[in-house]
Amino acid sequence: MKALQWMGVNQLAVGDVPDPQLANPGDMIVRVTRTVTCGSDLHLIGGYVPFMRSGDVIGHEFVGEVVEVGSAVRKHHPGDRVVVCSFISCGACWYCRNELYSLCENGNRNPAITEALWGSAPGGCFGYSHAMGGYEGSHAEYIRVPYADVGAFTIPDDVPEERALFASDSVATGWMGADLGGVKPGDHVAVWGAGAVGQMAARSAMLLGAERVTVIDPLEYRLDMTRRHIGCETLREGYDDVGAALLEATAGRGPDVCIEAVGSEATGGPIENAFDRTKQMLRMQTDRPTALRHAIYHCRKGGSVFVLGVFVGIVDGFPLGSLMNKGLTMRGAQMHGQRYIPMLLERMSRGEILTEHLATHELPLTEGPHAYDLFKNKKDGCVRAVLVP
């Protein structure tokens, strides 16, 4: 079958790889009908996640049609339309029973790597390096789905797959940030990042009752999309005085909840950006935490900061004094999708969450490298590029 492969730093190619096979009774094989680029993939492509091997198939956000099921699969049958959670979780361990699915004890086939890096291993993730289990990704014609009854969900008949596609990761990630960030009615929420995850975090905060939501991003075309399709306020980083505007909107306090939805390749002002980029290039730090710093500085005293963006290892210039002295609560997580996707599909069915606008470009799988060029370099107004095998 054809698949989009990582061949080296900033090198992608479409090649032939073996068709997936059932390996366990709980597996199923899915014919991928749509799969989409994600900002966290850029960390892999750029070499910031040092556990890739040449030929690895990338991609983790997808929908498809079931073509074969293992003997233990009960919820799915050939012909079903399904959306699959990007994180692979067993559903039975202590973490899964407590709905902390991305922390599953059995989903990661290579736990020693992240145990050494982070002190413990999270669950596995499709197409996201050997540190996260070494699973083949979704930018392919077919994919094996482990623990199918736990991580795959039937798409309601009235939900188009173009919408359901983003429930696989982006919408679930955004909802988790608002939910675990503690958004409640009447709150003012600030979101750094106007990509798909940031927009969905903003929409989720609104649905959870936030009185005002502000999205911050340096790119005007993404902010324009946010205003038109999400309907919240926006500020342009580098052009607007973000700190002053947030204080003015909150009677001088700052937002109640700040959500970081950018990740390890954030940009900031010229001096801050040069500092972070230089240290990252010299491997003196693995990530650029610019947006996270801003979220901590601008959050109100006693407020909450949630980290949605993907980070790999060590950052410099972390404002620990601000975090502690302001009495902030800070949380972060990879996406507990199994916890949210059924509810999100229901909201999609009711029209409360719409995502079709995020798919600014649709290309065949054979144009995967071009799709990532558009996406990475923000060409032609690209927010997300959907690949159709």
Secondary structure, 3 states (H helix, E strand, C coil): CEEEEEEECCEEEEEECCCCCCCCCCCEEEEEEEEECCHHHHHHHCCCCCCCCCCEECCCCEEEEEEEECCCCCCCCCCCEEEECCEECCCCCHHHHCCCHHHCCCCCCCHHHHHHHHCCCCCEEECCCHHHCCECCCCECEEEECCHHHHEEECCCCCCHHHHHHHHCHHHHHHHHHHHCCCCCCCEEEEECCCHHHHHHHHHHHHCCCCEEEEEECCHHHHHHHHHHCCCEEEEECCECHHHHHHHHCCCCCCCEEEECCCCECCCCHHHHHHHHHHHHCCCCCCECHHHHHHHHHCCCCCEEEECCCCCCCCCCCCHHHHHHCCCEEEECCCCHHHHHHHHHHHHHCCCCCCHHHEEEEEEHHHHHHHHHHHHCCHHHCCEEEEEC
